[in-house]
Amino acid sequence: MQNRRTFIKGTTAFGAALAAAPSITLGQGQRVFKFALVGCGGRGSGAARDITAAAARLGHKAVMVGAADFFKDKAAAVCRANGCDEKFAFGGADGYLKLMESDAEIILLCAPPIFRARHAEACVKAGKHIFAEKPVATDPAGLRHFLQVVEAAKAAKLSILSGTCHRHNNRALRMIGPVRNGVIGEIRGGVVYRCHGAMSPANYLRKRRPEDTNASYLANNWYHFREMSSDHLTEQAVHEIDLANWFIGRLPKQAMGIGARHQRSTGNTYDCFGIDYDYGNGLHVHTVARQINGCFDRCCAVLSGTEGQIDVLGSKILRPNGTSEPFPFDEKAIEGRDNNMLTMEHSDFLEGLLSGNLLHEGEQIAMATASGMIGTLAAYTGQMVRMSDLLENKDSPFYSMNHPITAADFEKGDVPMMPEFKAAVPGKPEVTT
């Protein structure tokens, strides 16, 4: 974490208007958690269900008190589905600000990643606890902004839960202890795969409509524009990259790699990536991310140590002599836990609010995002990209390799259209539009 700490040391608070955190008290009977949702697509709707189920699991209740989305009809539909009056559904790029005036103590941030840091900043200023879906930025400036928000949230005693749900997955939780205690020896390398078909056209491929502005088209088709999503290595493979970071116990120092665009019919993102992450001391993790139909699928993080190899979410150790044996799971680590990691992450979040032992996952998800980002930029440019290039080295071209549109621009009106059907070309000096 040295690069991250060096960056934070040099930052100042982005604003002095930090509201005090909502008080959490338990009286007799049921505790009611009031929450609001920003970003009402599939992931946002799922997060609303997850926090509701998590509260019920703990014997309490979660109630939606508002929702915001660029498209008001989406916010209204989510309100209806969660028993919230539609008058608390807000549209437009600035609709989320209405939720900051509500009595929600928790805000679920599930809008496209370009908006994450700006929305999180508003939450901290309003004294709201945060669920921040992954990733949390789409360019280095957004990443640094989010890290400032993390420090401000800690100062304000506000909790941040991240969307890297495998950190709350029973399969991983009962393995992390034994691995840290040396069950496979010293980790010397690994591979990460996030290979599956193209994302469902019904959910992610939305053609431009006659009534669309540039802003509405980009917001509606965000997944296929790197300016909005950070591309799928950072947006999807962040889960498996984060698993590798967690089990290895440190971050990659630098990345180099390749990528290509083969069959996408919209946007400007890649179909596949192959990234070599260098964690220092001779430890490399090769990461393959692909979204192409009709190909072999695999999603996992496999780590090799001096005494054996494991799939982080698997159940056996493969020894150097080729034999396998049952993994010595730490069953105490998951006592009383359910197997649904999406519910459990929110359960852990709410338990922290109740006990005062707040979860602080903001830095974790920021650095997982940074790990994906250095790989993405390495593939786009064909260059070696260091973590320090994003966080510290202002002389690096990557430090300022930011997109021409920002979250704030959407609140001012329409935005310039990002070039479509035109992907980054490695070896070219310009990779952003």
Buried (B, 14 or more C-beta within 10 A) or exposed (E): EEBBEEBBEEEEBBEEEBBEBBEBEEEEEEBEBBBBBBBBBEBBBBBBBBBBBBBBBBEBEBBBBBBBBBBBEBBBBBBEBBEBEEEBBBBBBBBBBBBBEBEBBBBBBBBBBBBBBBBBBBBBBBBBBBBBBBBBBBBBBBBBBBBBBBBBBBEBBBBBBBBBBBBBBBBBBBBBBBBEEEBBEEBBBBBBBBBBEBBEEEEBBBEBEEEBEBBBBBBBBBBBBBBBBBBBBBBBBBBBBBBBBBBBEEBBBBBBBBBEBEEBEBBBBBBBBBBBBBBEEEBBBBBBBBBBEEEEEEBBBBBBBEEBBBBBBBEBBBEEEEEEEEBEBBEEBBEEBBEBBBBBBBBBBBBBBBEEEBBBBBBBBBBBBBBBBBBBBBBBBBBBBBBBBBBBBEEBBBBEBBBEBBBEBBBEEEBEBBEBEEBBEBEEEEBBB
